Every structure is written in structure tokens, then in C-alpha cells.
């Protein structure tokens, strides 16, 4: 899902985007939650 979201937002805004999964149903959370941001050349 992260790949789909990052590709969608990259195409939509024309800048390379990345998706970070903050919450996940498979890991016991109530819902999945993603943060979408512009991709940087280094990891935070």
C-alpha cells in the first residue's frame, strides 16, 4: 500500500513522495494510518 500511495502522490504533485505507515491493522492497531511527505535524500 505504501508503494501505491507514494506513486500516486508523486504523479499528482510531480515531486517524489514517500509514504510512512504509522499504524497497521495487521500489527494490532484499529486502522492503518499513513503519512505522505516529499522524499528526501536521507532518512530521518
DSSP file (Angstrom, degrees, kcal/mol; ACC not computed):
  #  RESIDUE AA STRUCTURE BP1 BP2  ACC     N-H-->O    O-->H-N    N-H-->O    O-->H-N    TCO  KAPPA ALPHA  PHI   PSI    X-CA   Y-CA   Z-CA
    1    1 A X     >        0   0    0      0, 0.0     4,-2.5     0, 0.0     5,-0.2   0.000 360.0 360.0 360.0 -36.3    0.0    0.0    0.0
    2    2 A X  H  >  +     0   0    0      1,-0.2     4,-2.7     2,-0.2     5,-0.2   0.902 360.0  50.3 -60.3 -40.4    2.9    2.4    0.7
    3    3 A X  H  > S+     0   0    0      2,-0.2     4,-2.3     1,-0.2    -1,-0.2   0.890 109.8  49.5 -65.1 -40.4    4.2    2.0   -2.8
    4    4 A X  H  > S+     0   0    0      2,-0.2     4,-2.4     1,-0.2    -2,-0.2   0.935 113.7  46.2 -63.5 -46.6    0.8    2.7   -4.3
    5    5 A X  H  X S+     0   0    0     -4,-2.5     4,-2.5     2,-0.2     5,-0.3   0.924 113.1  48.0 -64.2 -45.3    0.3    5.8   -2.2
    6    6 A X  H  X S+     0   0    0     -4,-2.7     4,-2.0     1,-0.2    11,-0.5   0.910 113.8  47.9 -65.0 -39.9    3.8    7.2   -2.9
    7    7 A X  H  X S+     0   0    0     -4,-2.3     4,-2.2    -5,-0.2    -1,-0.2   0.899 111.3  50.9 -64.5 -41.0    3.4    6.6   -6.6
    8    8 A X  H  X S+     0   0    0     -4,-2.4     4,-2.3     1,-0.2    -2,-0.2   0.942 114.0  42.4 -61.9 -49.0    0.0    8.2   -6.7
    9    9 A X  H  X S+     0   0    0     -4,-2.5     4,-2.3     2,-0.2     6,-0.4   0.818 111.1  56.2 -72.0 -29.7    1.2   11.4   -4.9
   10   10 A X  H  X S+     0   0    0     -4,-2.0     4,-2.0    -5,-0.3     5,-0.3   0.940 112.9  42.2 -62.7 -46.4    4.4   11.5   -6.9
   11   11 A X  H  < S+     0   0    0     -4,-2.2    -2,-0.2     2,-0.2    -1,-0.2   0.870 115.1  50.7 -66.6 -37.5    2.3   11.6  -10.1
   12   12 A X  H  < S+     0   0    0     -4,-2.3    -2,-0.2    -5,-0.2    -1,-0.2   0.909 124.8  24.0 -68.9 -43.8   -0.2   14.0   -8.7
   13   13 A X  H  < S-     0   0    0     -4,-2.3    -2,-0.2     2,-0.3    -1,-0.2   0.571  97.3-126.0-103.6 -11.3    2.2   16.6   -7.4
   14   14 A X  S  < S+     0   0    0     -4,-2.0     2,-0.3    -5,-0.3    -3,-0.1   0.634  77.0 100.8  76.6  13.5    5.2   16.0   -9.7
   15   15 A X  S    S-     0   0    0     -6,-0.4     2,-0.3    -5,-0.3    -2,-0.3  -0.960  85.7 -95.2-126.0 148.7    7.7   15.6   -6.8
   16   16 A X        -     0   0    0     -2,-0.3    23,-3.1    23,-0.1     2,-0.3  -0.462  49.3-170.3 -67.8 124.6    9.0   12.3   -5.4
   17   17 A X  E     -A   38   0A   0    -11,-0.5     2,-0.3    -2,-0.3    21,-0.2  -0.765  11.8-157.3-114.6 158.2    6.9   11.3   -2.4
   18   18 A X  E     -A   37   0A   0     19,-2.8    19,-2.3    -2,-0.3     2,-0.4  -0.980   9.4-141.8-133.2 149.9    7.2    8.6    0.2
   19   19 A X  E     -A   36   0A   0     -2,-0.3     2,-0.5    17,-0.2    17,-0.2  -0.926  10.4-163.9-112.4 134.1    4.6    7.0    2.4
   20   20 A X  E     -A   35   0A   0     15,-2.7    15,-2.6    -2,-0.4     2,-0.7  -0.976  16.2-137.9-118.0 127.0    5.3    6.1    6.0
   21   21 A X  E     +A   34   0A   0     -2,-0.5    13,-0.3    13,-0.2     3,-0.1  -0.760  25.3 173.1 -88.7 115.3    2.9    3.7    7.8
   22   22 A X  E     +     0   0A   0     11,-2.8     2,-0.3    -2,-0.7    12,-0.2   0.802  68.6  20.5 -90.3 -34.0    2.3    4.9   11.3
   23   23 A X  E     -A   33   0A   0     10,-1.4    10,-1.8     6,-0.0     2,-0.4  -0.969  66.5-167.2-136.6 150.9   -0.4    2.4   12.3
   24   24 A X    > > -     0   0    0     -2,-0.3     5,-2.4     8,-0.2     3,-0.9  -0.986  23.5-149.1-146.1 129.6   -1.3   -1.0   10.9
   25   25 A X  G > 5S+     0   0    0     -2,-0.4     3,-1.9     1,-0.2    -1,-0.1   0.888 102.3  59.7 -60.3 -39.8   -4.3   -3.3   11.4
   26   26 A X  G 3 5S+     0   0    0      1,-0.3    -1,-0.2     2,-0.1     6,-0.0   0.716 104.6  50.7 -64.7 -20.1   -2.0   -6.3   10.9
   27   27 A X  G < 5S-     0   0    0     -3,-0.9    -1,-0.3     2,-0.0    -2,-0.2   0.299 131.5 -90.1-100.5   8.6    0.1   -5.2   13.9
   28   28 A X  T < 5S+     0   0    0     -3,-1.9    -3,-0.2     1,-0.3    -2,-0.1   0.418  81.7 135.1 103.3  -1.2   -3.0   -4.8   16.2
   29   29 A X      < -     0   0    0     -5,-2.4    -1,-0.3     1,-0.1     3,-0.1  -0.378  63.8-119.7 -75.9 161.9   -4.0   -1.2   15.5
   30   30 A X  S    S-     0   0    0      1,-0.1     2,-0.3    -2,-0.1    -1,-0.1   0.812  90.7  -2.5 -70.9 -31.1   -7.6   -0.3   15.0
   31   31 A X  S    S-     0   0    0     -7,-0.1     2,-0.4     2,-0.0    -1,-0.1  -0.950  78.4 -97.7-152.2 166.4   -6.9    1.1   11.5
   32   32 A X        -     0   0    0     -2,-0.3     2,-0.4    -8,-0.2    -8,-0.2  -0.748  36.8-170.8 -90.2 140.9   -4.0    1.8    9.1
   33   33 A X  E     -A   23   0A   0    -10,-1.8   -11,-2.8    -2,-0.4   -10,-1.4  -0.999   1.4-170.4-136.3 132.9   -2.6    5.3    9.0
   34   34 A X  E     -A   21   0A   0     -2,-0.4     2,-0.5   -13,-0.3   -13,-0.2  -0.923  14.0-151.0-123.7 147.1   -0.1    6.7    6.6
   35   35 A X  E     -A   20   0A   0    -15,-2.6   -15,-2.7    -2,-0.4     2,-0.5  -0.980  14.9-158.4-112.4 128.7    1.9   10.0    6.4
   36   36 A X  E     +A   19   0A   0     -2,-0.5     2,-0.3   -17,-0.2   -17,-0.2  -0.920  23.5 155.8-108.7 130.3    2.8   11.2    2.9
   37   37 A X  E     -A   18   0A   0    -19,-2.3   -19,-2.8    -2,-0.5     2,-0.2  -0.960  49.2 -80.1-148.0 164.9    5.7   13.6    2.5
   38   38 A X  E     -A   17   0A   0     -2,-0.3   -21,-0.3   -21,-0.2     2,-0.2  -0.479  54.8-113.0 -66.5 134.4    8.2   14.7    0.0
   39   39 A X        -     0   0    0    -23,-3.1     2,-0.2    -2,-0.2   -23,-0.1  -0.492  31.9-156.1 -73.7 135.4   11.1   12.2   -0.3
   40   40 A X        -     0   0    0      2,-0.2     4,-0.0    -2,-0.2    -1,-0.0  -0.649  27.3-114.4-105.8 166.9   14.4   13.5    1.0
   41   41 A X  S    S+     0   0    0     -2,-0.2     2,-0.3     2,-0.0    -1,-0.1   0.576  99.4  41.7 -79.0  -7.8   17.8   12.2    0.0
   42   42 A X  S    S-     0   0    0      0, 0.0     2,-0.3     0, 0.0    -2,-0.2  -0.927  88.7-105.2-134.8 160.0   18.5   10.9    3.6
   43   43 A X              0   0    0     -2,-0.3    -2,-0.0     1,-0.1    -4,-0.0  -0.654 360.0 360.0 -87.3 140.7   16.4    9.1    6.2
   44   44 A X              0   0    0     -2,-0.3    -1,-0.1    -4,-0.0     0, 0.0   0.441 360.0 360.0 -79.4 360.0   15.1   11.0    9.2
